[in-house]
Amino acid sequence: MIALHGVTKRFGHAVALDHVSIEVTAGTTHVLLGSSGSGKSTVLRLILGLATPDEGTVVVDGTGVDGSTRAGLVKRMGYVVQDGGLYPHLTASENVALGAEGQRWPRARIDARVAELAVMAGLDRALLARYPRELSGGERQRVGLMRALMLDPPILLLDEPLGALDPLVRAELQGQLGRLFATLGKTVVLVTHDIREAALLGHTITLMTAGRLVQHGTFADLVERPATPFVAQFINAQTLAPSPSVGR
């Protein structure tokens, strides 16, 4: 389980998170939903130990995240960012294999895992020899997901992973992610501003604005029982997604 308890984070005079408490149940997909500047990505940075809360605590599987525990906890997490976050001077295969090489896996084991992940991510194995600039946005995102899954971590953190893709590719990858999450049974925290993506992928949704938690629950809770006028406005500002059961 991942939990933030009463977390406040400031960057200078700007308050990124204001006494936020969130619990992510193990084995579920938890979506952090909100517009730009709502504090969603800051939550991921705190979970990863890339930032330290000014107040409150962050706990991952019973261990507080701080300077002394971060290295051990990060090994339990895969991290996916927009456009894959790939190293441009490495091929797709080399990008995927980085973590395993750092763990000194035998080459045969690395090659077998990369091939397995290519099938899982729906990536043509011929593309593994290409550099990121030679791949499409959707292909780069698949490589980024493969890299995050290379060491089979129990936790996946995804920060707007599909935000830069065109609608057709985005819809295809949304469906693929939903199937992957269901199959792998990992604890997933997904940051997005897209209400359809939240509905398709999230077991639980936390809607945020201006560094505060506005409402927490299922997609149906947000649509049918909005806690504030802002929730209804946010939902209605986008084309409503289909039922959360779609794609599950």
N, C-alpha and C positions, 0 to 999 in steps of 0.2 A: 504494500500500500504506500501511496505518496500522500503527504499531508502538509499543508501550510496552516500554521496556527497564528492568527493575529499579526500577519506580516505587513510591515510598512517599509517601503523602499523609496528613498529620495535620490535624485541626481541633481546636486546643487539645490536650488530652491524649488525645483519641479518635483512633485509627488507622483511617482510612477505607480505605486500601490499604496492603498490607504486602509490598513487594518483588514487585510484579506485573509479569509480562512476557507480552504478548499480541501476536500478529501477525495482521492482517486482510488477506487476499489480495485484490487488486484484482478487481472484478467479481463478488464473491461476497457472500452474506448471512451475517454472523457474529452469532450470538446470544449476548448476555451474560445468563446465566440464574442466578437465585438469589432468595432471599427478601429482604424489606425489610431494609436495613442491610448488605447483603453487599458494597456498594461499586460496584455496576453503574453507577449514575447518575454517580458520581464519575469513572468512566472517560470517560464522554461529556463531562463538563465539562472534563476535562483535554485531550481531543482538540480541543474548541472553544476552548481557551485561556481559559476562564472561571475556571480554577483553575490553580495552578502546582505541580508536584511538589516535594516537599521533597528527594527523592532520585530519581535516574534521569532518563530522557529520554522525550519523546513526539515521534514523527516522523510527518509526513504527506507522502507522495509525495517523500521524500528531504529534506524541510525540517523542522528542529526547530521545535516550537511554543513560542514565547515572545512577549514583548511587542512585539518588533520585526517578527515575522512573522505575528502573529495576524490582522491586518486582511486581508492578502492571502489567507491560507488559508481564512478564514471564507467568503469569496466562493465557494469551491469546495464548500461544504457546505450542505445543506438540513437543517433541524432540526424535528422534530415531537415535541410533548409531549402528555401526556394531556389529553383534551378539546379539543385543537386549539390552546389558548393564544391565542385570538383577541382582538383589541381590541374591546371591547363597543360603542364609539361609531362603529365603521366597519361598513359592510355586508360581506357575504361577499366580493363582488367587490373591494371596496376593500382588504380584508385580503389577498387573494391578490395584488393588484397592487403592494403596498408596495415590494417589492424592485426591481421593474422601474421604478417611478416614481423611486426613488432613483438608478437608473442612467440616468435621463432617456430611457427608451424612448419612441418616438412612440406617441400614443394608439391608433392603428390597430393597431400591433404588440401593444400590451398587451391590447387587446380580443380580438384573434385568439388570443393565447396563453391567456387566461382561458377562452375558449370551448373550445379544444382540451383544456385540463386538466379542464374540467367533464365532457367526454365520457370522458376517461381515468379519472377518479375515480368515474364513475357518479353524478354529481350533476345533478339537474334544473336546467337553466339558469335557470328561473324563480326558483329559490331564491337566486340570486346577489344579488338586490336586498334580501334580508332581513338583519336584524341577528342576531348570534349568539344572542341570547335567543329569537329566533323559530325557531331550528333545533333539531332533535333532536340527541342526543349523536352518533349516527352521521354525521349531516350536518355537524356541526361538525368531526368528525375528518376527513372528506373535504376540507373547506375547508382545514384545517391542512395536509393532505398536498399539496393544490394549491399552497398558499403556499410550501411547502418546495421544490416542483418548478418554481416559476415561472421561475427563471433557468437551469434545466436543469443543476444542479450534478452533478459526477461522484460525489459522496459524499452519502449520506443517513444521518442519525443520528436514531433514533426511541427515545424514552424512555417506555416503557409506553404506547404510543399507543392501545391498545384496553382499557386496564385498567378504565375507568369505564363500559364498555358492557355491556348485558345480553347473555346468552349467544347468543341468536339473531343479533343485530346483530354481535356480536363474531365469530362463526363466518363470517358473510357477508363481513365486511371482511378476515378472515384469508385467505380464498380470493382475494379481490380483490388484496390486497397481494402474495400469492404470484405471481399472474399478472403484476402490474405489475413486480415485481422481475425476473422471468424475461424480460420483454419489454424493459425499459430497460437491463439489464446494468450497473447502477450498483454501486458499493461500498456495502454497507449494514451498519450496526451497529445492532442492535435489542436494546433492553433489555426483558426480561420476567421475570415469575415463573411464567409458565404453561408447563408442560412440553409441552402439546399445540401451543401456538403455536411453541415452539422447534422441535419436530419437523416441523411443516408448513413453516416458513419458513427454517430455518437450514441452510446447507451445513455450517457448523462451529459447535459450541456450546462456550462456556466456562462451566462451572459455578463459581460463587463463593460463599463464605460468610465472614463476618467479615473482609472485606477481603483474602481470600486466594483464589488460584486452586486449585480442588480437582481438576478434571479438564477436559481439552480434547480435543475430537474430534467425531465424528459422534454423532447420536442413538443409533445402534446401539451405538457404543462405550460410551455411558453405561449403556444398558440391559443389554447382554450382558457387558460387561467393566468393571463399576464399580471405580474405583481405590481407593475407601475405603468403609467401611460407611455413611458419610454420603451418598454418591452413591446407593446403593441405597435408603436411607431417603427421600431427597428424591424420587426417581422414584416409589417406591411410595406416597408420601403423596398423590399426585394420580392421578386416573383416567388410565391410560396412553393416550397418543396413538396414532393409527394409524401405519402405516409412513411414514417420511419421504418416500417416493415419492408419497404421496397429495397431490394439489393441485399437484404440480410440473408 
